[in-house]
């Protein structure tokens, strides 16, 4: 029995198999790409507010509302001294500031705030304890919210610790 090699038929079969493999790996793009930043919503119930005063040796409840058009990701808060009058403020009004000073025992807090998976809107809260022996004075309270796509919004609030 003679085996006939037909290059046209073999080429057609190979091309057909290659097309099937390539097309089966194609994925229809139905998901919209998220290019929108998450939001930190300003409200009267949020705390702290610009120029809030927080007492040493006491606790306070951080509270804010955040949202995203697709899905929220992670959130963190950062409290650090502003004794040198640097600026992160995203607020329009400014606060009365004390004289520039050198920190001795400044308060520093960097903390993650949990957001359950799948949320588009969330009211975040966290209890913050301020030690009684930290330096009083001007501080910044930064809120960072990142959505699942990686877009980040920062809100910088000036506060005082007395």
PEVEN-V261229 format. One record per residue. N is the residue number from 1. PSI is psi in whole degrees, -180 to 180 (NA if undefined). BURIAL is 1 if it has 16 or more other C-alpha atoms within 10 Angstrom, else 0. Layout:
# PEVEN-V261229
n,psi,burial
N,PSI,BURIAL
N,PSI,BURIAL
This chain:
# PEVEN-V261229
n,psi,burial
1,132,0
2,131,0
3,118,0
4,130,0
5,121,0
6,101,0
7,-35,0
8,-44,0
9,-43,0
10,-41,0
11,-40,0
12,-42,0
13,-45,0
14,-43,0
15,-40,0
16,-45,0
17,-41,0
18,-42,0
19,-43,0
20,-44,0
21,-45,0
22,-44,0
23,-30,0
24,-22,0
25,-9,0
26,139,0
27,130,0
28,128,0
29,97,0
30,-17,0
31,135,0
32,141,0
33,130,0
34,116,0
35,17,0
36,132,0
37,147,1
38,163,1
39,144,1
40,113,1
41,126,0
42,127,0
43,162,0
44,-20,0
45,-5,0
46,149,1
47,135,0
48,162,1
49,167,1
50,131,1
51,14,1
52,150,0
53,129,1
54,139,1
55,138,0
56,147,1
57,6,0
58,168,0
59,154,0
60,162,0
61,115,0
62,136,1
63,129,1
64,159,1
65,132,1
66,155,1
67,161,1
68,153,1
69,-23,0
70,-65,1
71,135,1
72,153,1
73,-91,1
74,162,1
75,145,1
76,156,0
77,150,1
78,123,0
79,126,1
80,160,1
81,153,1
82,42,1
83,-19,1
84,3,0
85,31,0
86,171,0
87,134,0
88,1,0
89,135,1
90,6,0
91,152,0
92,-48,0
93,147,0
94,165,0
95,158,0
96,130,0
97,146,1
98,172,0
99,152,0
100,137,0
101,164,0
102,128,0
103,142,0
104,-55,0
105,74,0
106,153,1
107,136,1
108,127,0
109,128,0
110,119,0
111,139,0
112,143,0
113,122,1
114,138,0
115,122,1
116,147,0
117,148,0
118,7,0
119,138,1
120,-29,1
121,139,1
122,138,0
123,109,0
124,138,1
125,151,1
126,139,0
127,130,0
128,125,0
129,127,0
130,117,1
131,151,0
132,-15,0
133,13,0
134,158,1
135,131,1
136,161,1
137,-158,1
138,134,1
139,162,1
140,144,1
141,110,1
142,136,1
143,127,1
144,124,1
145,130,1
146,135,1
147,174,1
148,-27,1
149,-10,1
150,-1,1
151,139,1
152,141,1
153,138,0
154,136,1
155,124,1
156,122,1
157,136,1
158,132,1
159,169,1
160,143,1
161,122,1
162,NA,0
